[in-house]
Structure formats: structure tokens, C-alpha cells
Amino acid sequence: MHPNPAFRQMPTDRSIAFAREQGFGLLAVSTPDAPLISHIPFLLNDAGTEAAFHLVRSNPICRLVGQGVPARLAVQGPHGYISPDWYGVEDQVPTWNYVAVHLVGRIEPLPDDALHPMLDDLSEHFEATLDPKPRWRTDKMTPGVMERMMRQILPFRMMIDDVQSTWKLGQNKPEAARLGAAEALSGTDPELSALMLSPPDAKPIA
């Protein structure tokens, strides 16, 4: 994570809520040769202590995972290039603003009978973001098809020991410079712009 403490002032509960809302991240596990990485959807519990996910059986991470294998799940948020022209201040340089949350912990395999409930919970979580669309559920599948597909994947959980985050939103710049850059981004990247207008250690913008 970024070493500047100005970017690491976010309360843990807000970082947990952000990671849960995103629900997609980069899972990294170390090996003697090189890290293994998979991009996965996941479901984080409200307390931020456990993330449920599944992997295809052929994923090499599956062959490494016993009880308590160390891992990191990196969750990327809004990010974008910041031009120094937007600050209205001399002698600035380009930079990249971003939000990232890392969940650090241990991966554990789950029993086979945990897979179907996990898939139901995952689909319910993400289908809810599509309201008012009627929600898809596994009972819409032809009998037997879901079971055949599930034989190709394995359920896991990550027990989370630490939550690390970087919210790099221009907090180290003069307020007028940060707001100028946020305004310049408002048309092309409104999500990042809104965060820059009110970063975690700044007073909310009315």
C-alpha cells in the first residue's frame, strides 16, 4: 500500500464496506517459483472477517491450498490519471489517484456441500444490484445441469487477519488544487471525482 500516511486514514469499516460492494478482486498466493494470481468474485461478510469464493478445479491455487495458506485479496476501486494542469499550481507533476483495499489472511477449503449455498449467496448479492430486474436464482436451471457444472469448481473461504487500504485522492495537495482536479474529472470519471471532492480526511463538500 502507499507509504504516505495521508492516504491511509480511511476507517477500516469503510474499507470493508467498499470491498464488499466491489465484490471482485485479485487473489495472490506465494509459491517458491512465482506468485499465483486469480481474478475472482467473492462475498465478504459484514464484519470483514471472512470472504467466500470458488475456483475452477484446474486452478493451480487449488493444489496449494490446505488449512491456513497465506494469501492476499486486492480489491481495486476508481482510479485515473491526474494532469498537473488541473491543479492551478506551479511546479506539479502528473500522478495517478486510486482506491485500493487489500484483504490479508489465510485460505481454507470448504466441504463440497458448502458450494451450492455459496453460489446462491453470491448470485443473490450481485443480482440485488440490478434491481428492479427480477432476480436470477439457481432453481431456474434445468435439473441436473447445475450439479454437473458444480463438479468443475471448489469452494473456499479466506479468513481475514488484516485490512489494508490506500485512498489516494489528492489529500496531500492544497485544497483548491485538489478540488480543481476533481472538477476537471467530473465529466469523464464522476466516481473518482466525487471521492476527491470529499476524501476521508477532508471535510465534506456541501
Protein Blocks (a to p, Z undefined) as FASTA:
>chain_A
ZZblklmmccfklmmmmmmmnopacdddddfkbccdddddddddfkopaccddddfklmk
lmmmcghiacddddddddddddfklnopghiacdddddddddddddddddfklmmmmmmm
mmmmmmmmmpcbdcddfklpcghjlmmmmmmpccdddddfbdcddddehlmpcfklmmmm
mmmmmmmmmmlmmmmmmgfkbccdZZ
